[in-house]
Amino acid sequence: MPEALIILQRSLSADQRAAIARVATVRQAISDRVFVAEITGRRIEDLGATPGIARVVTGGEPVEALPEMTDAENLFAQAWLSSRREVKSRRGEGLDWDTPPMEPPDPKR
């Protein structure tokens, strides 16, 4: 299932919150306003146009500025975004330290 980071507007009615809950199943949340959700049955663009949603981020697009959030919400959002970035590939990743062409660490003196 595709998932997205959803940031809600600061003030929502109960009806707006219920409508969002029907199309975005919460998987992880830091607050009632910032959460990661499974997206079901709608395109991301359509979800972003839903009343009450300030921003929808999939992690694949560049993110210049996010809506204003608390420090905890911002940390949660940045951590989720960093988990979506490509993992750096390292030479010798997963190999034993002495597998050629890798060299063992310097001997203790």
N, C-alpha and C positions, 0 to 999 in steps of 0.2 A: 504494500500500500504506500502511495506517496504521502509524505508528510511535509509540514511547513511550520515555520515559526509565525504565530499570529499575535499581533499587538492590537488590543482593543482601544477604542476611544475612552477617554477618562470617565464619561458619564453615559450609562446605557440604561435603557428600560428593561424590565424583566422580559418583555416580549422579544426585544432584540437579542438579548442573551440566549433565550430559548431557541430562536431561529438559528443562531450561530452554532449552538450545541448540536443541532440536528444534522449539520453538514460537516462539522469539524469535531471529531471525537478526540478529546484530550488524552494525550499519552504522558506528558510531563508538564508540570506547571510550577512557576515560581510565585504567581499571584493569580487573582481572578482576572487579571488584565493581560498577562503575558504567559503564553503557553505554546507547547509543540503539540500539533494535532495531526491525526490521520485525516486525509481529505477524501471524502467519498462522494461520488456522483456529480462533481462540479469541476469545471476548469479553474485553475488558480486565479486567472483574470476575473472570472465571475465572482469568486469568493472575495477578492479584493474590493469589489464594488458593493458588497453586502453592507447595508446600513449598520453602523456600530464598529466596523473594523477599520482601524487606522492604517494598518500595514500587514501584508502577507509576504513572507520571505521564504523561498525554497532553498536557499543556500547556493544555488547555481548561478545567480545573477550578482553583479557587483552591488555592494551595499554602501552607498555614500553616507547617508544620514538616516538614522532611525528616529521615530518619535521620542519625545522626552519620556524617560523612565526613571525609576528609582535606581540607586546604585546596585541593589541586588538583582533587579530585573535586567539591567544592562549587562551585568556579569553573566547571568543566565543566557541572555541572547548572544553575547560574544562567544561564550563557550560552545553553544550549539552551532553557531556559524563556523567556528574553527574545526569542529568535528566533521563538517561537511566538505572541507577543503581537501584537495588532493594530498595524499600522504607522500612525503619525500622518500625517494628511493635511494638507498645507500649501497655502495659497493660492498659485497660480501654479506648482505643482510641475510640472516638465518643460517649462515655457514659457521662451522667451527672456527675458532680463532686462528688455528694453524693450517687451514685449507689454503693451498696456493691460489692466488698470489698474495694472500694475506700473510702478514708477519706477526709472530708472537710479540707480546708486550716486552718491554725492556726487562732484562733480568735484574733481580734485586742485587744490590751491591753490599 
